[in-house]
Every structure is written in C-alpha cells, then in structure tokens.
Amino acid sequence: MIPADTIAALATPVGRGGIGIIRISGSQVPTLASHLLGRLPVPRYATFSDFADLTGEVIDQGIALYFPAPSSFTGEDILELQGHGGPVVMDQLLATVLQLGARLAQPGEFSERAFLNGKIDLTQAEAIADLIDSASTQAARCAMRSLQGEFSQQIQTLVDQLVWLRTYIEAGIDFVEEDIDVLADGQVEIKLTALLAQMELVMIKAHQGYLLKEGMRIVLVGEPNVGKSSLLNALAGRETAIVTPWPGTTRDLVKDQIQLNGIPLHITDTAGLRETIDPVEVEGIRRTKLALQEADVVILLLDERHPNDMIPQSIINEVTKPVLLIRNKIDLSGQLAGMTEQGVLYLSAKTGAGIEALKIYLKEKMGWQTTSEGSFMARRRHLEALQRAGSALQTALSYIQSRQSELLAEELTLAQRALGEITGEVTTEELLGKIFSTFCVGK
C-alpha cells in the first residue's frame, strides 16, 4: 500500500552545523509551502525565502527547493528547506511543519516511498544506506554502482533469460498434442548452462560486495600469555589491548576493526582459556566461548617456545568454525616466519614477522579477489537468494536428461522468484520493514 499522508524529518545530522535541512514529502506539500513560505516555489529552482511559523513570525531564512510529483526522489511532491543548522532553529521549523499536518517520518521512509512508487528498486534502496555506512573507498564505489542500478541490471538480465526459457518450455507443455519435444534440439540445455555460468559471475561480484560491507569476524583464542593481545595490536597497528608479561591480563572481550584492502575485519581478543576460580576471569572465559559461536574464523595461538604444547581440549570442544593454528613468539625461538604445508603459521606478533602471511591467509579465506572492479554492494539476503536461484537451476538442468518438462518449468519458476526477491519484484511487508528500519531518519 502506498501511503497517502505527508511526512517530514530532519535530513541532516542532529546537532549544531552550518546548514540544516528539513525534508517534506506528500500531497500536502503545496499547502505547507504556502503557510511556511507564503508561496509555492518554482519547481527545481533554489528560492531564497523566509520560513514562518503559524503566527507568521519568521523562524529562519534560507533556501527552499520544490520537486513536484512524479519527478522527485519519492515520486511525490517534495519540499526541502535549507536553513541555518542550529538545533533550536531546526526544532522550531520541524515542529511548525508537523503542526501544519505532516507527521514525523519513520527511519528510511523517504527511500521506502521511492521504492513503493517505482522510482528505485529494492537493491538501489539498500545501496543508499550502504553508501552512507561505507567504511572504505572501495565500499563506497560498490555501493554507488548498486545505487546506479548495476546490480539490478545484472539481475534483470538473468530474469529475462529465465522468462525466455520458461516461455519456450511451457509452450511445449501447453501444446503437447503437437508432439513437439522442446528439449530434443539441445537449445534449452545450452541456454540453461550459459545462464548458470552468468549467475556464477554475478555471485562472485556480489560476494565481493558483501565482504566490503560485512567483512569477517575473527576471534583470537588460546591459553593465557601466548600473545593474543600482542597479535591484535599488530594487526590493528595501535595499542588496542593491554600487554603485560603476566598471564590473565585480558579478562573481557577486547574488540577492534581494521581495514584489509578495504574489507572490514572485526577482531576480538579474548580471555585466556584455562582452569581458574577467579570469578572475573571465569566470566571472561564464558564470554570467550560465546564469541567463538559468532566467529567466521578462529585464530588459535600457541607459544612457539613450547613446541610440544598441544591444542587445549577446552578450546577444541568449543570451536566449530575454521581454525588457523598460529605458533607465536618466533623472535624468542629462532623459527622462521611463514605458513607450513600443514597449515600452521609461524610468526612474531612483537616484531611483525609473518603478519603479512596472516593477512594473505585471511583474504584467501574470505574469497577476496585482487580486484573488485565491476563489483557492487550486496547483503546476506542477496547471496542467499542467488544461491537458491542457482540451486533451482542446477536441479532444472538434471530434469533435461529425464525429459521432465513440467518439473523443469517449476524449477525455473522458483529461480525467477528468488531473483525477484533481490530487486523487490517479489517481497513482503515484513521484509520491507526489516530493511528500511535500519535507515537514517530523513533518508
């Protein structure tokens, strides 16, 4: 359902600034403009004006911009008031707008209306939030590609080919009395195989964009005093965690985020796992075990000065994710830095020897490619939808050999529905609420 009411919100950050912007969207914009400005501004022209309250007293002076429907971001009439960015002035102006009949916008409601009015699709709407939240230049570029419609265009290309295949196959099913076997000439198999290859390329690009947005969660574990905090500091390039010669220094989770080729790495240093009766340390170990459940990769540290040390059974019992075994403190043992054929990494968190090999390992584990050209921002729901579509196409391919046209057509329908979820052609109110609730108010 497309809302009929008028919404308003502060579109600039809360607080003191040089400029503050109030954004208004909806059918009441012309009436509101007449009260606030004394007239409706010329469309798409910056108009200097007084901003008045209900009594006619001037609250502020600034620039008014009017975008009539449907040629606006939301597809509705939009009025933007650009005034002085003092919090008192902005509060007065917004309060006046609400008194005139608008209501306060929900998070992301302007973008949601743009989607509902067909101005953007769902991937473009999500890209708006991703662009704002970008943590690196590469992430911002990928988000802009999605906002410009590159992701949507590639999905639409896949859908167009699916529609052709469905039409071709279902025509053969509908006219079965003509005794035409649409699978006999091999065209369906050729086109379906090519479609799967194209989808694989889209999935690779989407995965790159997903990494730029979400990154990887890494948890450092090990017994006390093996160098977990030193490794965190070495990766972060700053003194994030306290390092001392005494075991048990870290008793709570210490978290930091670094950028690795534009990819955010969320690193958690944990309390050393050992038998203890110290209640504070016991709580730290409990939190360590919880962190292990959320990790993408677990880095297990051992002290290289004790080459016969085994992986503690208490750690083995808690870890279900991929584990990298690191033998630290090679600066004290004389061991050479680097990764062995057995997958054990020798390094020194103190000197930095072997840190570069660790970064290479992490990039490979994430599936990161050296270039992200052509990648676009993607989210977990996009990857899941692509995987479901790809699985349906693989199943459809198997039905070609058995000449089961009806089942083949059904799998193609499932694949098209999964792709439609990405752009919003197939969606639910619950999904929209979940997506737009993460947006900024006023966006």
N, C-alpha and C positions, 0 to 999 in steps of 0.2 A: 504494500500500500504506500502511495506517495503522499507524504504529509501535506496538509493544506495550510497549516499555521505558519507564522513568521518567527524566525529565530534570530538571536543576536548573541555576540560574545566578543570578548577582548581577544584580538588576533595577535597581539604582541605579548612578550613575557611580562608577568606581573612584576611591578616594582617601578623604580624611577628610571626614566630614559628620555632621550631627546625627542622621540616620536612614539605615540601610542595610537593604535588602530582599532576601531570598533567595526566589526563586520556584521551586516544585517542581510538576511535572505528570506524572501517570501512575498506573498501577494500584497502585503500591507506596506511595502517599501515606498510607493509613491505618496501615500498618506503620511507616513512617518517623515519623509523628506520635507513635505510641506510644513509640518509643525516645527521640525528641527532647523531647517534652512530658510524657510519662507518660500521655497520654490523647489521644483524638481530639476536637478542639474541636467545639462545637455549630456546625452549618453556618451560615455568613453572620453570625456574631456575633464581634465583636472579643473575644478572650480573652487576658487577661494571663497570662504563663507564663514559667517558667524554660526556657532552651534548654540541654540537657545533651549532653555528648559520650558516647562509647561506654562510658566507665567510670562514668558518672553524675555527673561533675563539671560544675557549671554553667559554661557558656561566657558566657552573656549572659542578660538578661531583656528581654522586650518583648511585642509583640502578635502573636498567631497568628490567621490567618484561614483558614477551611476552606471550599472550594466543591466540593461533591460533583458528580460527573458525573450527568447531562449539562448541568446548569445552571451552567456555568463558561465562562470565555473560550475555553479549548481544547476544551471538550466532555468533558474528562477530569477526574478528581479533581485539585484544585489546593490546595496549601498555601502560604501566604505567611507568612514570618517577618520581622517588622519589629523590628529591634534597633538598637543604637547603631551609628552609621556609621563606626566606626574600621576601617581596613583589616585590622589584625591580628585583630580580633573577627570580621569578616566572612569572612576567610580560614579561620579555625578552624571557623566554623559551616558553611561550604560544604564544607570537607574532611570534616567529620563526615557530612554528607548523602551525599557521594559514597562514603564508606566503608560506609554503610548500604545501598548498592546502586543508587543513582541514578548517572547519568552526566552529564557536563557538556554542556549544550545547545549546539547549533550556532547561529550567527547567525540570528535570525529563526525559530527552530524552534518557539517557542510560537505565533507567528502562523501558521506553516505547518500546525501541528496543528489550529488553529482552522479553517483552510480545508479541510483534509482531512476534518474531522469535520462539515463543513457549517454551522459557526457563522457564518462570513463567506464572501463570495466573493472572487475574486482582486483586484478593484478596491478593495474595502474593506481587504484585507490590505496592499496597496500604499499606501493612504491613511494607514495607521498610521505607516509610515516617512516619508511625505511630511509628515505633521503634525509629527513630531519635527524634521524638517530644514527646516521652513518658515523662510524668510528675511524674511518680511514679514507684517503682519496679514492682508492680502488672501489671501496664500498659505495661511495657517493656516485661514482661513474656508473657502476652497475645498477644502482637504484634509478639513476636518470634514464638509462636505457629501458628499464621496465616502465618508467613513467611515460616515456615517449612511445610505448606500445610495442617494443621489440619482442618481449616475451609473449605478449598476446598474439602478435602476428605469426610467430612460430607455432603457437598452439592452434591458431586458426588454420594454418596450412595443413597440419595433421588432421584436423577435423574435416576439412574439405576433401581430403583423400579418403577418409573413412566414409564420408557421405557417398562418394562415388562408388566405393566397394559395396556398401550396403544396398545402394540402388541397383547395382548390377546383379548382385546375388538375389535380392528379394524379388526382382523382376523374373528371374528364373524360377523361383519358388511359386510365384503367382500364376505363371503360365506353364505349369508342369505338364499340362496336357499336350503342349507343343513338342514334348520330348527333347528339350534342349538342355544339355548338361553344361552349365556355365563354368564349371570347374575343369572341363576337359581340355581346354586350349592352354591352360597354364598361366593365363593372364592374371588371375586372382592371386595365385601364389607369388608371381613375380612382383606385383604391386604391393602385396602384403609384406613380403620380405624387405622391399625397399622402404616401406613405411616403418617397419621395426628399426631399420638402420637409422632413419631420420630421428625417430623417437630417442634412440640411444644417444645421439649427438645433443639433443635438447636436454636430456637428463644430465649429461656431463656438464653442460653450461649451467644448468640450474643448480647442480651440486656445488659448483664453484661459487655461485652467488650465495648459496645457503651458508657456505663456510665463511664468507665475508661478513655475513650478518650474525650468525650464531657462534662461529668459532668452535673451539674444542675445550672441554673441561678436563683438566689434568689434576690428579691428586698424587702428592708425594707421600709415601709411607715408608716405614722402616723402624728399627729399634732406636732408642734414644742415642743421640750424639753420632749419627752416621753421616750427617751433613745435609739434611733436608732443607733446613733454613738457609744454609750457605748456597745450595743449588737454586732456591727460589730467588735469592738476591742476585745470583749470577745471571739468571735468565731475565730478571726484571731490570738489571743494570742500576740498581739502587738498593739502599739498606731498608728493605721492607720488613724483614723479620730480625729479631734479636738473635745474635750468635754468641755463644759462650762455650768454654771448654767443659761445662758441667752438663750432664745428662738431664733431660726433663725440663729444659728451658721453655719449650713451646708446650703450652697446656691447653690452648684453644686453637681453633682453626684460624690461620692467617691467610687471607686471600689477596691476590693481586691480578691485574690484567695487563698483558703485554701485547704488542703487535708483532706478528711474524709474517713478513710480506703482505701486510695489510690484514692478516687474519687475526682476530682477537683470540688469545689463549687465556682462559680463566684458570689460573693455577692456585691450588690450595695446599698449603703446608699444614701438616697435621701433627698432633701429639705422638711421641714415640710409643709404639706398641710394646708393652711389657707388663709383667705381673706387678701390681702395685696396690697399696692400701690407702694411698693419698687420695682423699675424696675429690680434690680438684683435678688431679691427673686422671682419675677414673672417669670423670665426666668428659675430659678431653678425649680419652680413648673411645668413649661411646660416640662422641661426635665424629671421630675419625671413621668409625665403621659406617655411620650414616652417609658420610661424604663418599665412601667407596661405592655405594649403590648408585650415585648420580654421575660418576666419572665416565668419560669416554675412553680415557687411557689412564692406567695406574702405573706410576713410576716407583719401583721398589729399590731402595738404596741399601747396599751393604758396604761395610768398611773393608777396603782392599788390603789393609794391614792384617786382616784376619781371613786369609784365603780359604780356610776350611769352614768358615761360617756357612750355615745352611739357611735357606729361606725359612723364617719363623712360621711354624704351623698355624699360629693365631692369625697371621696375615693370609695364608693360603685359604683358610676357612671362610674369610670374609670377601675375597676378591672373585668376581665373576666376569670382569671386563678384561680386555687385552692388557698384558703386563710387560713392561720393559724393565729388565734387570740391569741396574747400574752398580758398578763397583767404584766407589768414590775414594778420594784421598790418594790418588796415584802419585801425587807430589811427595808423599812420605814413603811410598813403597818402591818407587822406581819403575813401575809398569808403564808401558807406552799407551798413549791415548788412542781410542778408536773402537769401532764395532768389530766383534769377532764373528766368525761364521756361525757360531752357536747363538748369535743374537744377544750377546752380553756387551754392554757398553762400558768401557773404562774411561774415567775422566777425573778431573780435579775441579771441584766447584770453587776452590780457593784461587787457583791460578787461571782458570778458564780453559785449560787444555781439555779437548773433547766436547766442549759446549757446542761447537759448530756441527759436529756429528749428531748431537742430540737434536738440534733444530732440523737437520735434514731428515732424521727419522720421523719427527713429528709431522713434517709436511707430507712425507710419503704415507704415513698412517692416515692422515686426513684425506688423502687422494687429491692433494693440491697439485695443479699443473703450473709450469713455469710462467705461463701467460694466461691472463684472464680476458683477453680481447674477445669481444663478442658475448661475454657472459652477462647475465642480467641477475638482478636480485631475486631470490626465491626464498620461500619459507618451507617449514617441515610439511605443511599440508599440501604444498605444491609437489614436493618429492613423493609423498605418499600417493597422490592422485596419479602422477606419472607412472609410478611402479604398478599401480592397479591396472592402468591402461595397458602398460607393456605386458603384464601377465595375461590379460584378456586376449591380446593379440597373439601371444605365444600359444595359448590354448586354441585360438581360432586357426592358427597355422596347422595344428595337429588334426583338425577336422577336415582339412582339404584332402588328405590322403584317404580318409574313410568316406569321403563324399557325403558328409552330413551337413548339407547346406543350411538347414534350419538352425542347428546348433552353432554353426559358423556365424550366421547372421546375428544370433543372440549375443555372442562374444563381442562382435563389432559394436553392437548397441551399448554394451557395458563399457567398452573402451571409450566410446564417444561421450557417454555420460560422465565418466571420470574426468575427461579433459574439460568438459563443460563446467565442472566444479571449480576449476582453476580460474577461469575468466568470469565466473558468476552466472553463466547461462543456466546452470543447474545449481540452486542454492537453497538455503533455509533461513528463516528469520533468526534462529539460534546462532548460525554461523556468522551472519552479518553483525549481530550484537557482539559476538566474541571478537570479531576483527576490529570494528570501529570503536569499541570501548577502550582500546589501547592507544587511540589517537589523542593528540592535544585538543583541549577545548579551543574553539575558534578555527579549527582546521577541517 
